[in-house]
Amino acid sequence: MYYMNEKYGAQYIVQFLVSNIKVISAAPGSDIKEALVLSARILTEDDINLQDYKIIMLDDNEILYIKGEKLQEIFESAGLKIEETELYVEEMRN
């Protein structure tokens, strides 16, 4: 799991909450095939390759980006609404 949150700082808070998953405080490389990215803002192409991700709005200031079909299917099967990232990028630009 990747944690990109300049406002709230260190990933140790998230690491404490999900102790069984390694949390990295950086953007995943383009060579990563599966990733979860938690962010407090809408990310842009400068941050990650958005076309590889789908998105879940957790609340007003927490966004989960999901890369990889297997991970996306897990969240969909849990009944969470997954959307295309481009919709939010367009909304941000307007």
C-alpha positions as CSV (number, residue, x, y, z in Angstrom):
1,M,0.0,0.0,0.0
2,Y,1.2,3.5,-0.9
3,Y,0.3,6.5,1.2
4,M,0.5,9.9,-0.5
5,N,-0.7,12.6,1.9
6,E,1.3,15.8,2.4
7,K,-1.2,17.3,4.7
8,Y,-1.2,14.6,7.4
9,G,2.4,13.5,7.0
10,A,4.0,10.2,7.9
11,Q,2.6,6.9,6.9
12,Y,3.1,5.4,10.4
13,I,-0.5,6.2,11.3
14,V,-1.7,4.1,8.3
15,Q,0.9,1.5,9.0
16,F,-0.5,1.1,12.6
17,L,-4.0,0.6,11.2
18,V,-3.0,-1.9,8.6
19,S,-0.1,-3.7,10.4
20,N,-0.2,-6.7,8.1
21,I,0.5,-4.7,4.9
22,K,3.7,-2.7,4.2
23,V,2.9,1.0,3.8
24,I,5.2,3.1,1.6
25,S,5.1,6.9,1.7
26,A,5.7,7.5,-2.0
27,A,4.1,7.0,-5.4
28,P,4.3,3.5,-6.8
29,G,6.6,3.1,-9.8
30,S,5.1,2.4,-13.3
31,D,6.5,-1.1,-13.2
32,I,4.3,-2.1,-10.2
33,K,1.5,-4.3,-11.5
34,E,-0.8,-4.1,-8.4
35,A,-1.1,-1.2,-6.0
36,L,-3.3,0.5,-3.5
37,V,-2.7,4.3,-3.2
38,L,-4.4,6.2,-0.4
39,S,-4.4,10.0,-0.9
40,A,-6.0,13.0,0.7
41,R,-6.2,14.8,-2.7
42,I,-7.1,14.0,-6.3
43,L,-3.8,12.8,-7.9
44,T,-2.7,13.9,-11.4
45,E,-0.6,12.3,-14.1
46,D,2.4,14.0,-12.5
47,D,1.8,11.7,-9.5
48,I,0.8,8.3,-11.0
49,N,-0.2,6.9,-14.4
50,L,-3.9,7.5,-13.8
51,Q,-5.1,5.3,-16.7
52,D,-3.9,2.2,-14.8
53,Y,-6.1,3.0,-11.8
54,K,-9.7,3.0,-10.7
55,I,-10.9,5.1,-7.7
56,I,-13.0,4.8,-4.6
57,M,-14.0,8.0,-2.8
58,L,-13.8,7.0,0.8
59,D,-14.9,10.4,2.1
60,D,-14.5,14.0,1.2
61,N,-10.7,14.0,1.7
62,E,-9.6,10.3,1.4
63,I,-9.3,8.7,-2.0
64,L,-8.2,5.1,-2.7
65,Y,-6.6,4.4,-6.1
66,I,-6.6,0.8,-7.1
67,K,-4.3,-0.7,-9.8
68,G,-4.7,-4.3,-11.0
69,E,-7.8,-6.3,-12.0
70,K,-7.5,-8.7,-9.0
71,L,-7.5,-5.9,-6.5
72,Q,-10.3,-4.1,-8.2
73,E,-12.4,-7.3,-8.2
74,I,-11.8,-7.7,-4.5
75,F,-13.2,-4.2,-3.7
76,E,-16.1,-4.7,-6.2
77,S,-17.1,-8.0,-4.7
78,A,-17.2,-6.3,-1.3
79,G,-19.8,-4.0,-2.7
80,L,-17.7,-0.8,-2.9
81,K,-18.4,1.6,-5.8
82,I,-15.3,1.7,-8.0
83,E,-15.2,4.4,-10.7
84,E,-12.9,5.4,-13.5
85,T,-10.2,7.9,-12.4
86,E,-10.6,10.1,-15.4
87,L,-14.0,11.4,-14.1
88,Y,-12.4,12.9,-11.1
89,V,-9.4,14.4,-13.0
90,E,-11.9,16.1,-15.4
91,E,-13.9,17.4,-12.4
92,M,-10.7,18.8,-10.8
93,R,-9.7,20.6,-14.1
94,N,-13.1,22.3,-14.4
